[in-house]
Amino acid sequence: MEKKQKINRLLNSQPSGVLYLSSWLTKNGFSTQLLNRYKKSNWLYSIGTGAWMRVGEKPAYEGAIYAMQQQCESSIHLGGKTALSLLGKAHYLEFSSQQITLFEGPNGKR
């Protein structure tokens, strides 16, 4: 029962579409063995070294940015054409390919 509560707590702790960073998971009591059990049970899947997602969801930059802001407490944020696009102002801009513009505050963690 406690294991079910733990996975439910994890899945409810972040919005849909957000990556789960391994460092944040470890800090919150989720061991590698437990994550591998969640993977076998088809709750989570690994999207590479250090990042997990809910099964049925696909990684997108918005979920990655949110994870960095909330789980890493990073000051990273969207800027440039990307920010204008989210504000609905991109129809005046020419997009040849989708590029994401990011900025980080002066006290950003490296």
Beta strands, then each sheet from edge to edge (+ up, - down):
strand 1: 20-21
strand 2: 44-48
strand 3: 51-54
strand 4: 77-78
strand 5: 102-103
sheet 1: 1+ 3- 2+
sheet 2: 4+ 5-
end
